[in-house]
Amino acid sequence: MMDQTIPAHGYRPDLVVEDLAIPSDTPGISLHLRNKRASAQKAFSAERTILMVHGATYSSASLFDVPFGGRSFMDHLAAQGFDVFALDVRGYGGSTRPPEMDAPAQDSAPLVRTNVAVRDLASAVDYILRHRGIPRLNLVAMSWGGSVAGAYTAGNNDKVVRLALVAPLWLLNTPAPIDSGGALGGYRTVPVLDFRGRWLAAAPEAARASLIPEGWFERWAEASLASDPQGNTERPRVMRAVNGPIQDIRDYWSAGKTIYDANDIRVPVLLVHAEWDRDVTMATMQNFFSSLKRAPYRRWVEIGEGTHMVLLERNRMQAFDAISQFLTERDPHGTPSA
């Protein structure tokens, strides 16, 4: 466990960061949790506690905690008084890699299926609830993490205050860009520095030059590559990512089958989406939104001029503010969230 104030890492001095290694439900597998909060914060509540979950390729630090313009998404939430945690599922970021990742990818079946990630999320939730002495918390998740958080919530509504999902994976009506086809081994290697082309290709040509502010892609790519020291030793530099999420896309989301029943989610839900998202289309979002029939209330925020990676683009503050507002507002029944 590491507890340090952050100037040495370039973070704001009024925020505290802890990097925690917590046990999973599997011997030998530990999970990385990063916590950020205001240094003056001493009291903790369910309504002001957040756990964030990453997508199918990049870790939570890569998606939520690379500071652009002096502030990351985690910084933004912590500065607003939230006690913010971000989880790396096994195989990602600072969490333990399955031992099969030390062997050639073709030697194992796709690693870390969605059900395994749901178990890791459960371990993290239970740790935080014990650690803070609270009964529930908020979940914020992106892409595949949205399906992990959705499945967890569907079975554990009593532990979730509100659920905010950015481009959550759901039934797909077009081929998944993340799936390049062919046989799937345990994991894949991702040439992160080559990702800019596919990222920008989702936007109209005239918008591509300004979609990612200058220097942001390079800073994000370096942080992503640093999350996998073993892969980063190769040339060209790559990052390893498990293939379980892609196998689940094939077996479920692209096959017209859901991993969980959205009707089982009974907490308030926010969906955030961007208009140029090719990975999770508008039709997919409409289907998911319409499936949330038992949520006490639900909202869909559509952000113009953004892609699947909107949290890392010039319009990211629109997503940040939509989520912050949802988590702090008074609900329609008149009960304040904090």
C-alpha positions in Angstrom: 0.0 0.0 0.0 1.3 3.4 -0.9 -0.1 6.7 0.6 1.5 9.9 -0.7 0.6 13.4 -1.4 1.1 14.0 -5.1 3.4 16.9 -6.2 6.1 14.4 -7.1 3.7 12.9 -9.6 2.5 16.2 -11.0 -0.9 16.1 -9.3 -2.6 19.0 -7.5 -1.2 19.5 -4.0 -4.7 19.9 -2.5 -5.5 16.3 -3.4 -4.3 13.1 -1.8 -3.7 9.9 -3.8 -3.4 6.3 -2.4 -2.5 3.4 -4.6 -3.8 0.2 -2.9 -3.3 -3.5 -3.6 -6.3 -5.4 -2.4 -7.1 -9.1 -2.5 -9.3 -10.6 -5.2 -11.3 -13.8 -4.7 -8.4 -15.7 -6.4 -5.2 -16.7 -4.5 -2.2 -14.9 -6.0 -4.3 -12.2 -7.8 -4.3 -8.7 -6.3 -6.3 -5.8 -7.6 -5.0 -2.2 -7.9 -7.3 0.6 -6.6 -6.3 4.2 -6.9 -8.0 6.6 -4.5 -8.1 10.4 -4.8 -9.8 12.8 -2.5 -9.4 16.4 -1.2 -6.6 16.6 1.5 -9.1 18.3 3.8 -11.7 15.5 3.5 -12.1 13.6 6.7 -15.8 12.4 6.6 -17.1 9.9 4.0 -20.6 9.1 2.8 -22.2 6.7 0.3 -23.5 9.6 -1.8 -20.0 11.1 -2.2 -18.1 7.9 -2.9 -17.3 6.8 -6.4 -15.8 3.7 -7.9 -14.7 3.9 -11.6 -14.3 0.9 -14.0 -12.3 1.0 -17.2 -13.0 -0.6 -20.6 -11.7 -3.6 -22.6 -8.3 -2.3 -23.5 -6.9 0.5 -21.3 -6.6 0.7 -17.6 -8.4 3.1 -15.2 -5.3 5.3 -14.8 -5.1 5.6 -18.6 -8.7 6.5 -19.1 -9.5 8.5 -15.9 -6.3 9.8 -14.4 -4.1 11.3 -17.2 -4.0 15.0 -16.4 -4.7 17.2 -19.4 -4.7 21.0 -18.8 -3.6 20.3 -15.2 -6.6 18.1 -14.3 -7.7 14.5 -14.9 -11.3 13.2 -14.5 -10.4 11.8 -11.1 -8.9 15.2 -10.1 -12.1 16.9 -11.3 -14.3 14.6 -9.2 -12.0 14.8 -6.1 -11.9 18.6 -6.3 -15.7 18.6 -6.1 -15.6 16.7 -2.8 -16.0 13.1 -4.0 -13.9 10.3 -2.6 -12.9 8.7 -5.9 -11.6 5.2 -6.4 -10.6 3.6 -9.7 -10.3 -0.2 -10.2 -8.0 -2.1 -12.5 -9.5 -5.5 -13.2 -7.0 -8.4 -13.1 -4.9 -8.3 -16.3 -4.9 -4.5 -16.4 -2.8 -1.6 -15.1 -1.5 -2.2 -11.6 -3.4 -5.4 -11.0 -1.9 -8.9 -11.2 -1.7 -10.4 -14.7 -3.1 -13.9 -15.0 -0.1 -16.3 -15.2 -1.1 -17.3 -18.7 0.0 -13.8 -19.9 3.6 -14.9 -19.3 3.3 -17.5 -22.0 2.5 -17.1 -25.7 -1.1 -15.8 -26.3 -2.0 -18.8 -28.4 -1.4 -21.1 -25.5 -4.5 -20.1 -23.6 -8.2 -19.3 -24.2 -9.3 -15.7 -23.9 -8.5 -14.4 -20.5 -10.7 -12.4 -18.0 -14.3 -12.8 -19.3 -16.9 -10.4 -18.1 -18.0 -12.6 -15.2 -14.5 -12.5 -13.8 -14.4 -8.7 -14.0 -17.7 -8.6 -12.2 -16.2 -10.6 -9.4 -13.2 -8.2 -9.3 -15.6 -5.3 -9.1 -17.4 -7.0 -6.2 -14.1 -7.4 -4.4 -13.4 -3.7 -4.8 -16.9 -2.6 -3.8 -16.8 -4.7 -0.6 -13.3 -3.4 0.3 -14.3 0.2 -0.1 -17.6 -0.2 1.9 -15.6 -1.8 4.7 -12.8 0.7 4.5 -15.0 3.7 4.6 -17.8 2.3 6.8 -20.5 3.0 4.3 -23.4 0.9 2.9 -23.3 1.9 -0.8 -21.4 3.8 -3.4 -21.7 5.3 -6.9 -20.4 3.5 -9.9 -18.9 5.3 -13.0 -17.8 3.1 -15.9 -16.9 3.2 -19.6 -17.5 0.9 -22.5 -16.9 -2.8 -21.5 -16.6 -1.4 -17.9 -20.2 -0.3 -18.4 -21.3 -3.9 -19.0 -19.3 -5.0 -15.9 -20.8 -2.3 -13.7 -24.3 -2.9 -15.2 -24.1 -6.6 -14.5 -22.8 -6.0 -11.0 -25.6 -3.5 -10.2 -28.3 -5.8 -11.6 -27.3 -8.3 -8.9 -26.4 -5.8 -6.1 -28.7 -2.8 -6.2 -28.5 -2.5 -2.5 -24.8 -1.6 -2.8 -25.1 1.1 -5.5 -26.4 4.6 -5.1 -26.3 5.7 -8.7 -24.9 4.3 -11.9 -23.2 6.5 -14.5 -22.1 4.8 -17.7 -20.1 6.3 -20.6 -20.8 4.5 -23.9 -21.7 1.2 -22.2 -21.3 -2.0 -24.2 -24.7 -3.5 -25.1 -26.3 -5.2 -28.0 -24.4 -4.3 -31.2 -26.0 -3.7 -34.5 -22.7 -3.3 -36.4 -19.4 -5.2 -36.2 -17.3 -4.3 -33.2 -14.3 -2.2 -34.2 -12.3 -3.7 -31.4 -12.6 -7.2 -32.9 -10.3 -7.6 -35.8 -11.5 -11.2 -36.4 -9.6 -14.5 -36.4 -8.7 -16.9 -33.6 -8.5 -15.4 -30.2 -5.7 -16.3 -27.8 -5.5 -15.4 -24.2 -4.5 -11.8 -24.8 -3.5 -9.4 -27.6 -0.8 -6.9 -28.1 -1.9 -3.3 -28.7 0.4 -0.9 -30.6 -0.9 2.1 -28.7 1.1 4.7 -30.7 -0.8 3.6 -33.8 -4.2 4.1 -32.3 -4.5 7.7 -33.2 -5.6 6.9 -36.8 -8.5 4.7 -35.7 -9.5 7.1 -33.0 -9.6 10.1 -35.4 -11.2 8.1 -38.2 -14.5 8.1 -36.3 -14.8 11.8 -36.7 -15.5 13.8 -39.9 -12.3 14.7 -41.7 -12.8 18.4 -41.1 -13.0 17.9 -37.3 -10.0 15.6 -36.8 -7.3 18.2 -36.5 -8.9 19.7 -33.4 -10.5 16.7 -31.8 -7.5 15.9 -29.5 -5.7 19.0 -28.3 -2.0 19.2 -29.0 0.1 16.9 -26.9 -2.8 15.0 -25.3 -2.5 11.9 -27.4 1.2 11.5 -26.7 0.8 12.0 -23.0 -2.1 9.5 -22.9 -0.2 7.0 -25.0 2.9 7.1 -22.8 0.7 6.6 -19.7 -1.0 3.6 -21.4 2.2 2.0 -22.4 3.7 2.5 -19.0 0.8 0.5 -17.5 2.3 -2.7 -18.9 6.1 -2.7 -18.3 6.6 -6.2 -19.9 4.9 -5.3 -23.2 6.6 -1.9 -23.2 10.0 -3.5 -23.6 9.1 -4.8 -27.1 9.8 -2.9 -30.3 7.6 -1.5 -31.6 6.2 -0.7 -28.2 3.0 -2.4 -27.3 0.7 -3.0 -24.4 -1.0 -6.3 -23.7 -4.7 -6.6 -23.2 -6.8 -9.6 -22.3 -9.2 -11.1 -24.9 -12.0 -12.2 -22.6 -14.0 -9.0 -23.4 -13.7 -9.7 -27.1 -14.9 -13.3 -26.7 -17.9 -12.0 -24.8 -18.6 -9.5 -27.7 -18.7 -12.5 -30.0 -20.7 -14.8 -27.8 -23.2 -12.2 -26.5 -23.3 -8.6 -27.7 -22.7 -9.3 -31.4 -24.9 -12.4 -31.2 -28.0 -10.6 -30.0 -27.7 -11.9 -26.4 -27.2 -9.9 -23.2 -24.9 -10.9 -20.4 -27.4 -9.5 -17.8 -31.0 -8.2 -17.8 -31.1 -4.4 -17.7 -34.6 -4.7 -16.2 -32.8 -5.8 -13.0 -31.2 -2.5 -12.5 -33.2 -0.6 -9.9 -31.0 2.5 -9.2 -30.9 5.8 -11.0 -28.9 5.6 -14.3 -27.1 8.2 -16.4 -25.9 7.3 -19.9 -23.3 9.5 -21.6 -22.6 9.1 -25.3 -20.9 11.0 -28.1 -22.3 11.4 -31.6 -19.3 10.0 -33.5 -19.0 6.8 -31.4 -18.5 3.9 -33.8 -17.9 1.3 -31.0 -21.3 1.9 -29.3 -23.7 3.4 -31.8 -26.7 5.6 -31.2 -29.0 2.6 -31.9 -27.2 0.5 -29.3 -27.7 3.4 -26.8 -31.4 3.7 -27.6 -31.9 -0.1 -27.1 -30.1 0.0 -23.7 -31.9 3.2 -22.6 -35.3 1.6 -23.4 -34.3 -1.6 -21.5 -33.8 0.3 -18.2 -37.5 0.0 -17.3 -37.1 -0.4 -13.5 -34.6 2.4 -12.9 -36.3 5.0 -10.6 -35.2 7.5 -13.2 -32.8 7.5 -16.2 -31.2 10.1 -18.4 -29.3 10.0 -21.6 -26.8 12.8 -22.4 -25.6 13.0 -26.0 -22.4 15.0 -26.5 -21.8 16.5 -29.9 -18.5 16.3 -31.7 -17.0 13.4 -29.8 -16.0 9.7 -30.3 -15.9 6.6 -28.1 -12.9 8.3 -26.4 -14.8 11.5 -25.5 -13.4 11.4 -22.0 -9.9 12.2 -23.5 -11.0 14.8 -26.1 -11.6 18.5 -26.2 -15.2 18.2 -25.2 -14.5 16.0 -22.2 -15.7 18.6 -19.7 -19.2 18.2 -21.0 -19.1 14.5 -20.0 -17.4 15.4 -16.7 -20.0 18.0 -15.8 -22.9 15.7 -16.8 -21.7 13.0 -14.5 -20.9 15.4 -11.6 -24.4 16.9 -11.9 -26.1 13.6 -11.9 -24.2 12.4 -8.8 -24.9 15.5 -6.8 -28.4 16.6 -7.8 -31.6 16.2 -5.9 -33.6 13.3 -7.2 -37.1 13.7 -8.5 -38.6 12.4 -5.3 -37.1 15.4 -3.5 -34.2 13.6 -1.7 -30.8 15.3 -2.0 -27.9 13.0 -2.9 -25.5 14.8 -0.6 
